[in-house]
Amino acid sequence: MTDPESARKLQELLAQLDATLGELEASDDSEAAVDRLATMADLAREVQTEVDRLRRESPEGDARS
């Protein structure tokens, strides 16, 4: 995956995370809240995986950290 593709994927994941947060904030249902939190955790893991992959593939390696 190229850097522009990775950036687009990260933007999509962050948009999904933001939308899910909005759903969580709008819900009064505790069961739905648990589901939204689980979804957010999954999305956050995907974001972290993508960031880690970009760092590994970066010419500077971990120099960006």
N, CA, C and O of each residue as an XYZ file, in Angstrom:
260
protein
N       0.852     -1.173      0.000
C       0.000      0.000      0.000
C       0.898      1.236      0.000
O       1.880      1.292      0.740
N       0.567      2.214     -0.819
C       1.367      3.428     -0.893
C       0.979      4.390      0.231
O      -0.064      4.235      0.867
N       1.831      5.376      0.459
C       1.541      6.357      1.501
C       0.194      7.061      1.292
O      -0.565      7.203      2.251
N      -0.133      7.514      0.049
C      -1.446      8.147     -0.138
C      -2.607      7.184      0.160
O      -3.622      7.592      0.723
N      -2.455      5.918     -0.216
C      -3.506      4.943      0.088
C      -3.622      4.736      1.588
O      -4.726      4.636      2.122
N      -2.492      4.671      2.262
C      -2.492      4.500      3.710
C      -3.120      5.707      4.394
O      -3.886      5.563      5.347
N      -2.793      6.892      3.903
C      -3.372      8.104      4.477
C      -4.880      8.110      4.297
O      -5.617      8.490      5.207
N      -5.342      7.689      3.118
C      -6.781      7.626      2.869
C      -7.442      6.601      3.791
O      -8.514      6.855      4.341
N      -6.797      5.440      3.958
C      -7.345      4.408      4.840
C      -7.421      4.918      6.276
O      -8.418      4.699      6.963
N      -6.367      5.599      6.730
C      -6.379      6.151      8.084
C      -7.492      7.185      8.244
O      -8.169      7.212      9.271
N      -7.682      8.030      7.240
C      -8.750      9.021      7.303
C     -10.115      8.349      7.389
O     -10.982      8.794      8.141
N     -10.305      7.283      6.624
C     -11.567      6.549      6.658
C     -11.796      5.915      8.029
O     -12.897      5.980      8.575
N     -10.752      5.304      8.577
C     -10.873      4.681      9.895
C     -11.179      5.728     10.966
O     -12.016      5.499     11.840
N     -10.508      6.868     10.900
C     -10.752      7.922     11.878
C     -12.157      8.506     11.727
O     -12.784      8.870     12.722
N     -12.652      8.598     10.501
C     -14.025      9.071     10.280
C     -15.026      8.080     10.871
O     -16.023      8.483     11.469
N     -14.759      6.786     10.702
C     -15.629      5.762     11.289
C     -15.589      5.847     12.818
O     -16.615      5.711     13.484
N     -14.409      6.070     13.353
C     -14.255      6.201     14.799
C     -15.044      7.394     15.310
O     -15.734      7.303     16.325
N     -14.940      8.518     14.603
C     -15.662      9.725     14.984
C     -17.178      9.515     14.895
O     -17.917      9.953     15.777
N     -17.639      8.851     13.840
C     -19.068      8.591     13.685
C     -19.579      7.682     14.798
O     -20.673      7.887     15.325
N     -18.792      6.689     15.146
C     -19.189      5.771     16.208
C     -19.237      6.492     17.546
O     -20.115      6.222     18.366
N     -18.300      7.407     17.774
C     -18.329      8.210     18.992
C     -19.611      9.033     19.052
O     -20.239      9.137     20.105
N     -19.994      9.612     17.925
C     -21.248     10.368     17.873
C     -22.449      9.505     18.221
O     -23.347      9.940     18.941
N     -22.463      8.276     17.706
C     -23.547      7.339     18.026
C     -23.546      7.004     19.512
O     -24.604      6.919     20.135
N     -22.366      6.815     20.072
C     -22.252      6.513     21.498
C     -22.794      7.658     22.342
O     -23.546      7.443     23.292
N     -22.405      8.872     21.984
C     -22.854     10.044     22.735
C     -24.354     10.269     22.611
O     -24.973     10.822     23.521
N     -24.948      9.847     21.496
C     -26.368     10.069     21.263
C     -27.243      8.980     21.870
O     -28.463      9.135     21.935
N     -26.651      7.901     22.308
C     -27.427      6.758     22.784
C     -27.602      6.777     24.299
O     -26.680      7.106     25.046
N     -28.799      6.419     24.729
C     -29.067      6.247     26.161
C     -29.144      4.773     26.526
O     -29.330      4.428     27.693
N     -29.003      3.910     25.540
C     -29.102      2.462     25.727
C     -27.740      1.906     26.129
O     -26.779      2.009     25.367
N     -27.652      1.323     27.313
C     -26.361      0.834     27.797
C     -25.828     -0.326     26.957
O     -24.618     -0.446     26.767
N     -26.716     -1.176     26.454
C     -26.269     -2.285     25.612
C     -25.696     -1.762     24.289
O     -24.682     -2.262     23.804
N     -26.346     -0.768     23.723
C     -25.840     -0.156     22.493
C     -24.512      0.544     22.767
O     -23.619      0.538     21.920
N     -24.383      1.146     23.946
C     -23.136      1.822     24.299
C     -21.977      0.826     24.362
O     -20.876      1.122     23.897
N     -22.221     -0.335     24.927
C     -21.191     -1.367     24.995
C     -20.789     -1.798     23.585
O     -19.606     -1.980     23.297
N     -21.774     -1.957     22.720
C     -21.486     -2.317     21.323
C     -20.648     -1.236     20.636
O     -19.695     -1.544     19.921
N     -21.005      0.019     20.855
C     -20.263      1.131     20.232
C     -18.831      1.181     20.768
O     -17.893      1.418     20.007
N     -18.662      0.960     22.063
C     -17.315      0.954     22.632
C     -16.473     -0.181     22.059
O     -15.284      0.000     21.793
N     -17.075     -1.335     21.870
C     -16.353     -2.460     21.268
C     -15.953     -2.128     19.830
O     -14.843     -2.443     19.401
N     -16.850     -1.499     19.099
C     -16.551     -1.082     17.732
C     -15.407     -0.073     17.719
O     -14.505     -0.152     16.886
N     -15.457      0.871     18.648
C     -14.400      1.874     18.725
C     -13.048      1.235     19.062
O     -12.016      1.644     18.530
N     -13.058      0.247     19.931
C     -11.810     -0.452     20.272
C     -11.249     -1.159     19.045
O     -10.044     -1.117     18.797
N     -12.115     -1.805     18.285
C     -11.675     -2.485     17.055
C     -11.089     -1.483     16.060
O     -10.035     -1.730     15.475
N     -11.767     -0.362     15.872
C     -11.283      0.660     14.951
C      -9.939      1.234     15.415
O      -9.045      1.473     14.603
N      -9.811      1.449     16.708
C      -8.557      1.976     17.245
C      -7.414      0.995     17.003
O      -6.297      1.410     16.697
N      -7.684     -0.298     17.137
C      -6.659     -1.302     16.849
C      -6.263     -1.263     15.370
O      -5.085     -1.383     15.035
N      -7.249     -1.096     14.495
C      -6.952     -1.003     13.062
C      -6.099      0.229     12.759
O      -5.170      0.164     11.953
N      -6.417      1.349     13.405
C      -5.633      2.566     13.216
C      -4.200      2.319     13.677
O      -3.255      2.671     12.972
N      -4.028      1.717     14.852
C      -2.692      1.465     15.368
C      -1.907      0.519     14.466
O      -0.711      0.715     14.248
N      -2.570     -0.497     13.947
C      -1.917     -1.434     13.036
C      -1.424     -0.713     11.788
O      -0.310     -0.960     11.326
N      -2.239      0.166     11.247
C      -1.861      0.912     10.047
C      -0.701      1.866     10.334
O       0.223      1.982      9.530
N      -0.750      2.542     11.470
C       0.337      3.456     11.847
C       1.641      2.674     12.017
O       2.691      3.101     11.537
N       1.573      1.541     12.694
C       2.767      0.705     12.879
C       3.330      0.248     11.537
O       4.545      0.256     11.336
N       2.452     -0.151     10.620
C       2.901     -0.586      9.302
C       3.590      0.560      8.558
O       4.630      0.360      7.931
N       3.020      1.736      8.629
C       3.623      2.895      7.974
C       4.995      3.211      8.562
O       5.920      3.564      7.831
N       5.123      3.084      9.861
C       6.420      3.339     10.502
C       7.470      2.332     10.029
O       8.612      2.697      9.749
N       7.070      1.067      9.944
C       8.007      0.036      9.495
C       8.442      0.272      8.053
O       9.605      0.055      7.714
N       7.524      0.714      7.208
C       7.815      0.905      5.795
C       8.423      2.267      5.486
O       8.891      2.501      4.372
N       8.418      3.156      6.457
C       8.949      4.491      6.260
C      10.461      4.451      6.087
O      11.139      3.690      6.776
N      11.004      5.269      5.167
C      12.464      5.310      4.981
C      13.195      5.739      6.259
O      14.338      5.341      6.486
N      12.544      6.537      7.077
C      13.161      6.988      8.316
C      12.980      6.005      9.454
O      13.560      6.190     10.525
N      12.185      4.961      9.246
C      11.930      3.970     10.306
C      11.212      4.620     11.468
O      10.175      5.256     11.276
N      11.742      4.473     12.664
C      11.126      5.043     13.861
C      11.564      6.467     14.122
O      11.263      7.003     15.188
N      12.251      7.095     13.209
C      12.725      8.452     13.413
C      11.571      9.445     13.563
O      11.750     10.525     14.127
N      10.398      9.084     13.063
C       9.227      9.969     13.163
C       8.612      9.964     14.543
O       7.866     10.886     14.873
N       8.886      8.981     15.350
C       8.256      8.831     16.669
C       8.620      9.965     17.588
O       8.176      9.996     18.736
